[in-house]
Structure formats: structure tokens, C-alpha cells
Amino acid sequence: MRRELGELVSTHSDMVEKSAALFDFKVATLLAENRIPEAEGAIRRLRAMPDDNGRSVCNQARLLMQRDHNYEEAERILKDIIDKRVGDPVAARRWRAIAAANAGHFSVARQDIEFIRARTGRQQIAERLDVYFFMIQGEHDRADRLFSQLRDSAHDGRLRARILEARASDVRTPIAERERLRAEAAELRARNQFASEYDV
């Protein structure tokens, strides 16, 4: 499905320009490819679309995290659309869970994960966020165990690389082990260079 959407975005720009849902995918692709200036312009155009419906805010939050590591501001702007019930609450809470976890606001992140888990058909999103949550908290064994139980996703390589990097950066990890973990993470990143940094 992701590949088909990518082909549609690249070959039918006229259709993409008229649909916020398709344009949203274009923005996500630009962020995944780290084409930040183009993503900034695309987010502004998405914001101007009548059917934006909160999509531009979610992408702005992703940009704040990816470019600036400004997790608190990302959390703040997502809270605004969640409180106002603008757009898809699962999408907004998914990104807020990531922003809040990185900001150290673990109770907010956990609240969002459980909200998503309670929605029909969204269990897999919650399970992947669980992995991310425990990785950020430094519970590497638990993150590894939950990761091994996930169903396949296009984002597995990048998520696994982040788990390895987190473990390599932990002072509890033996020094001799850290280089091996970083090398394995680098190899995974090289194979998944067009996956978004914060997609889970």
C-alpha cells in the first residue's frame, strides 16, 4: 500500500495537489527522505487546504522533533488539536505519545498509547508505541522482547536501529559491546534510509 501511494504521489501530482490525504503522504515522504526545506513548504501548503483537518499540525510536530529535537513544542501543538478534537485523534495521539516520551512526560505518553489501544483495529500502533516507550525509558530488554513480537512493518529496520543505539548509549552496557551495537544499528539505517526517524 505504501509503495502504491508513493507511485501515485510521484506520477499524479495534479491529484495530490487537490487532496489533503494524498498531500499528507507527500509530506511524510519528504520528511522520511530528510528533505527539510521542501517539507516545510509542503506543510504550509497542506495547512492552507480546506480539508487539512489537523494533518499539517501532525507534520509540523514531526518536523519539530526531526529537525530541532523540540519535543515539548511538538507535544504542545498536538495537545491543542487533541483538546479541540480536530482531525484523527489516533494520528494526533500517536505523534504526541512519541513527543511526550522524548520530553520525559511518560504519563501523557502512556495515556495516549492506551487511548489508541482501546480503538478498534489500532492495536498494532499501540504495540509499536510500547516498544518506543520502553526504549526511551531505558528498559532495553523489555523493548527488545516486545519488538520481537511485532508483526512486520516497513518501519522495523529504523525502529530496531534506534533500540540498538539506545542500548549502545546506556552506561550500563559494557564498553566492548557498544561498538558492535552501533555498527549493527548503522547497517540497519543504511538499509532503511528512507524510513522516517519517528515512524513506529
FENRA-V935131 format. One record per backbone hydrogen bond with DSSP energy under -1.0 kcal/mol. CO is the residue of the C=O (numbers start at 1). NH is the residue of the N-H. Records with the same first field share a line. If there is no record, write none. Layout:
CO = NH, NH
//
This chain:
1 = 5
2 = 6
3 = 7
4 = 8
5 = 9
6 = 10
7 = 11
8 = 12
12 = 16
13 = 17
15 = 18
16 = 19
19 = 23
20 = 24
21 = 25
22 = 26
23 = 27
24 = 28
25 = 29
26 = 30
27 = 31
28 = 32
29 = 33
30 = 35
31 = 34
34 = 36
35 = 39
36 = 40
37 = 41
38 = 42
39 = 43
40 = 44
41 = 45
42 = 46
43 = 47
44 = 48
46 = 49
49 = 52
52 = 55
54 = 58
55 = 59
56 = 60
57 = 61
58 = 62
59 = 63
60 = 64
61 = 65
62 = 66
63 = 67
64 = 68, 70
69 = 71
70 = 74
71 = 75
72 = 76
73 = 77
74 = 78
75 = 79
76 = 80
77 = 81
78 = 82
79 = 83
80 = 84
81 = 86
88 = 92
89 = 93
90 = 94
91 = 95
92 = 96
93 = 97
94 = 98
95 = 99
96 = 100
97 = 101
98 = 102
99 = 103
100 = 105
101 = 104
104 = 106
105 = 109
106 = 110
107 = 111
108 = 112
109 = 113
110 = 114
111 = 115
112 = 116
113 = 117
114 = 118
116 = 119
119 = 122
122 = 126
123 = 127
124 = 128
125 = 129
126 = 130
127 = 131
128 = 132
129 = 133
130 = 134
131 = 135
132 = 136
133 = 137
134 = 139
135 = 138
138 = 140
139 = 143
140 = 144
141 = 145
142 = 146
143 = 147
144 = 148
147 = 150
153 = 156
155 = 159
156 = 160
157 = 161
158 = 162
159 = 163
160 = 164
161 = 165
162 = 166
163 = 167
164 = 168
165 = 169
170 = 173
174 = 177, 178
177 = 181
178 = 182
179 = 183
180 = 184
181 = 185
182 = 186
183 = 187
184 = 188
185 = 189
186 = 190
187 = 191
192 = 195
196 = 199
//
